[in-house]
Amino acid sequence: MNSRRSFIEKVSKGAALSTIAMAAPSGLLANTITMAKEKTKIIGIIGAENSHAAGFGRMFNVDKKFSGFEVRYIWGETDEFAKTASQKGSIPNIVKDPEEMMGNIDALIVDHRHAKYHLQAATPFVKAGIPTFVDKPFCYRKQEGQEFLRLARETGTPVTSFSSIAHSYKTFDIREQVQEMGDIKQVVSYGPVDIKSEYGGIFFYGVHTVQPLLYIFGDTVEKVRVNENGENSTATLVFANGLNATLIFINKIRGWETYAETEKGIVKLEARNKVEGPDKNYVDMVEMFRTGKEPRSHESILHCVAVLEALERSVASEQWEKVL
């Protein structure tokens, strides 16, 4: 019904514009078209518990990194969270219920700290055809993610999700370099992970360590194992081509580094150039809001969730776990 109504509205607007074209002076027509093109796209955010919500607000509303886009609505898990994000991000409207945004926004960002809340919050908006970005991790269970993405395909609603560490110009540059390095079978990657985090254990920050490896080496992890030793834990990912990736879960510092064994020795994988301006994660999110083009396949999104689920099972079983 929404699609049909949208189609009728578009046809009506098109007919009105055609009438103007035949009857109005050329200058008036040019101004009408310019005004149509310059209509600001309004973004709403669900989730204000972390600093991302305020960061999105500053990027769009204060720094104005993307012309034609503004964040005007925010819903927070508590009144205080919402108020803080609103003030720091210059977001003018706080809503008590996320569905108060319905009909007022052109795009949605869902940004809970725990992934188990993401898809339920996004579902009404996807049903309504509103382009949606789900912050990392996409969801807490692959099956739930499959059902949600099936809904997105059926409604034709563009949806995406990714880690900002993975979906970056840096990672894409490293992937290009790796393709020229020849056969790589051993990788060590360092990143902050708390397997006992209240926000989903290994899901919460583990996605920032796992997903870059999938971007660089492919969505083909077959089995995983976590070796828990208090705060000093590690994990192993085994890819279909035999690549063995060891993850070191750091806990005293922030940052991510990856090293690969090559024929020329141990090589640190790092980008060749510094990024100026918004990184690829923001650019591609906005481009999806603008054009409806999804920057990442649904299969890739789900594979990462499956790897994280397998790692979570391995924490409990202390054994190798297959990626389902």
Long-range contacts (C-beta under 8 A, 24 or more apart in sequence): 2-127, 2-128, 2-129, 3-129, 3-155, 3-156, 6-129, 38-68, 39-68, 40-68, 40-69, 40-70, 41-68, 41-69, 41-70, 41-106, 41-107, 41-289, 41-290, 42-70, 42-71, 42-72, 42-73, 42-104, 42-105, 42-106, 42-107, 43-69, 43-70, 43-71, 43-72, 43-73, 43-105, 43-106, 43-107, 43-108, 43-109, 43-289, 44-71, 44-72, 44-73, 44-74, 44-75, 44-95, 44-98, 44-101, 44-104, 44-105, 44-107, 44-108, 44-109, 45-71, 45-73, 45-74, 45-75, 45-85, 45-91, 45-108, 45-109, 45-110, 45-111, 46-75, 46-98, 46-108, 46-109, 46-110, 46-111, 46-112, 46-121, 46-122, 47-75, 47-76, 47-77, 47-110, 47-111, 47-112, 47-113, 47-117, 47-121, 47-135, 48-74, 48-75, 48-76, 48-77, 48-81, 48-82, 48-84, 48-85, 48-111, 49-76, 49-77, 49-78, 49-81, 49-112, 49-113, 50-111, 50-113, 52-111, 52-135, 53-85, 53-89, 53-91, 53-109, 53-111, 54-84, 54-85, 54-88, 54-89, 55-89, 56-89, 56-109, 56-111, 57-85, 57-86, 57-88, 57-89, 57-90, 57-91, 58-88, 58-89, 58-90, 59-278, 59-282, 61-89, 61-90, 61-91, 62-89, 62-90, 65-277, 65-278, 65-282, 66-278, 66-282, 66-286, 69-107, 69-286, 69-289, 71-109, 72-104, 72-105, 73-100, 73-101, 73-104, 73-105, 75-100, 75-101, 77-112, 98-124, 99-124, 101-125, 102-128, 105-130, 106-130, 106-131, 106-289, 107-131, 107-132, 107-133, 107-289, 108-132, 108-133, 109-133, 109-135, 109-285, 110-134, 110-135, 111-135, 113-199, 113-204, 114-140, 114-198, 114-199, 114-200, 114-204, 115-139, 115-140, 115-199, 115-200, 115-203, 115-204, 116-140, 116-141, 116-200, 119-144, 119-145, 119-148, 122-148, 122-159, 123-148, 123-151, 126-151, 126-152, 126-155, 126-157, 126-159, 127-151, 127-155, 127-157, 129-155, 129-156, 129-157, 130-157, 131-157, 131-158, 131-159, 131-288, 131-289, 131-292, 132-157, 132-158, 132-159, 133-159, 133-160, 133-161, 133-285, 133-288, 133-289, 134-159, 134-160, 134-161, 135-161, 136-161, 136-162, 136-163, 136-164, 136-207, 136-208, 136-211, 137-161, 137-163, 137-200, 137-203, 137-204, 137-207, 137-304, 137-305, 137-308, 138-301, 138-302, 138-304, 138-305, 139-305, 140-200, 140-203, 140-305, 141-305, 141-309, 142-302, 142-305, 142-306, 142-309, 142-324, 145-301, 145-302, 145-305, 146-302, 149-298, 149-301, 149-302, 152-298, 153-298, 158-288, 158-292, 158-293, 158-294, 159-294, 159-298, 160-284, 160-285, 160-288, 160-294, 160-295, 160-296, 160-301, 161-296, 161-301, 162-211, 162-281, 162-295, 162-296, 162-301, 163-207, 163-208, 163-211, 163-212, 163-281, 164-208, 164-279, 164-281, 165-191, 165-208, 165-211, 165-212, 165-256, 166-207, 166-208, 166-211, 166-212, 166-214, 166-215, 167-211, 167-215, 167-280, 167-281, 167-284, 167-295, 167-296, 168-275, 168-279, 168-280, 168-281, 169-271, 169-273, 169-275, 169-279, 169-280, 170-270, 170-271, 170-275, 171-212, 171-215, 171-216, 171-271, 172-215, 172-280, 173-271, 173-272, 173-273, 174-216, 174-258, 174-269, 174-270, 174-271, 175-215, 175-216, 177-269, 177-272, 178-216, 178-217, 178-260, 178-269, 181-260, 181-262, 181-267, 182-262, 182-263, 183-263, 184-217, 184-243, 184-260, 184-261, 184-262, 185-242, 185-243, 185-244, 185-261, 186-243, 186-244, 186-246, 186-260, 186-261, 187-213, 187-217, 187-243, 187-244, 187-245, 187-246, 187-258, 187-259, 187-260, 187-261, 188-245, 188-246, 188-248, 188-258, 188-259, 189-213, 189-245, 189-246, 189-247, 189-248, 189-256, 189-257, 189-258, 189-259, 190-247, 190-248, 190-250, 190-255, 190-256, 190-257, 190-258, 191-247, 191-248, 191-249, 191-250, 191-255, 191-256, 192-249, 192-250, 192-251, 192-253, 192-254, 192-255, 193-233, 193-247, 193-249, 193-250, 193-251, 194-249, 194-251, 195-226, 195-228, 195-233, 195-249, 195-315, 201-312, 201-315, 202-226, 202-308, 202-311, 202-312, 202-315, 203-308, 203-312, 206-249, 206-308, 206-311, 207-304, 207-308, 208-256, 209-247, 209-249, 209-256, 210-237, 210-247, 210-304, 210-307, 210-308, 210-311, 211-304, 212-256, 212-258, 213-237, 213-245, 213-258, 214-300, 214-303, 214-304, 214-307, 216-258, 216-269, 217-243, 217-245, 219-299, 219-300, 219-303, 219-304, 221-303, 221-307, 221-310, 221-323, 222-322, 222-323, 223-310, 223-320, 223-321, 223-322, 223-323, 224-307, 224-310, 224-311, 224-314, 224-320, 224-321, 224-323, 225-314, 225-319, 225-320, 225-321, 226-311, 226-314, 226-315, 226-318, 228-315, 228-318, 235-311, 235-314, 237-307
